[in-house]
Amino acid sequence: MRRPAKLLAILRVTSYRNALLRNGVAAAVEHREGLQTLTLRTVVDVGANRGQFALFALHTFPTANIVSFEPLEIPAARFRRVFAKEPRVTLHHAALGPETGQSTMHVSGHDDSSSLLPITATQRELFHGTGEVRTETVRTGPLAEFLDADSIEEPALLKLDVQGFELEALRACGDLLKKFTYVCAEGSFIELYEGQVLADDLIAWLRERGYELVRSYGGYSDEQGRKIQEDMLFQRAVSRS
């Protein structure tokens, strides 16, 4: 979505407009293209940053509870200010990972491009200003450390925006993955973070666990027309007797 169109969409919605003007947080309205037709009761927002996706989810899914995860201190503090009076939103100051402990986050000049994986030169070249500026030690843990099965009311969406760490975040869901009707993840077609899973492997991993790719949107290509990344929506297959 181009910036003028995104700004116009934000200004039309009171909650979006207030968050932008008061806290400088722009709702992730670009996800309307892929997600607005869903009906959800739970949204687990992994890689919440300052609350861009949580703002969109809160408005778009009025009966859903939003559980967000953000490991970096500065974006998490902004998130708390935005949603201080919102009972449907919970923030966990942590990253999802298969093991409980601490990990090093590579903090980007644009903090929403930060990752638990090292940032490559390709990322820096394609997205100017996203190189590493520092590191931060963050808490990590599996999803079951923060949520139990009963707290994930279906239909539920698992949204991942973790800059190449998607597969590890999915593994961190363990048996709770089956609670999600939908998974929305950013898929990359070239390596932007060292050792990241690429889109084709992510699709194959989810297919093995009963999730089919049903929609792609928000694609980004370079100046040569090479596809770099896109958002992908997966849906859990319905069992047939």
Stockholm file with secondary structure:
# STOCKHOLM 1.0

chainA/1-241         MRRPAKLLAILRVTSYRNALLRNGVAAAVEHREGLQTLTLRTVVDVGANRGQFALFALHTFPTANIVSFEPLEIPAARFRRVFAKEPRVTLHHAALGPETGQSTMHVSGHDDSSSLLPITATQRELFHGTGEVRTETVRTGPLAEFLDADSIEEPALLKLDVQGFELEALRACGDLLKKFTYVCAEGSFIELYEGQVLADDLIAWLRERGYELVRSYGGYSDEQGRKIQEDMLFQRAVSRS
#=GR chainA/1-241 SS CCHHHHHHHHHTSHHHHHHHHHHCCCCCGGGHHHHTTCCCSEEEEESCTTTHHHHHHHHHCTTCEEEEECCCHHHHHHHHHHTTTCTTEEEESSEECSSSEEEEEEEESSGGGCBSSCBCHHHHHHSTTCSEEEEEEEEEECGGGTCCGGGSCSSEEEEECCTTCHHHHHHTTGGGGGGCSEEEEEEESSCSBTTCCCHHHHHHHHHHTTEEEEEEEEEEECTTCCEEEEEEEEEECCCCC
#=GC SS_cons         CCHHHHHHHHHTSHHHHHHHHHHCCCCCGGGHHHHTTCCCSEEEEESCTTTHHHHHHHHHCTTCEEEEECCCHHHHHHHHHHTTTCTTEEEESSEECSSSEEEEEEEESSGGGCBSSCBCHHHHHHSTTCSEEEEEEEEEECGGGTCCGGGSCSSEEEEECCTTCHHHHHHTTGGGGGGCSEEEEEEESSCSBTTCCCHHHHHHHHHHTTEEEEEEEEEEECTTCCEEEEEEEEEECCCCC
//
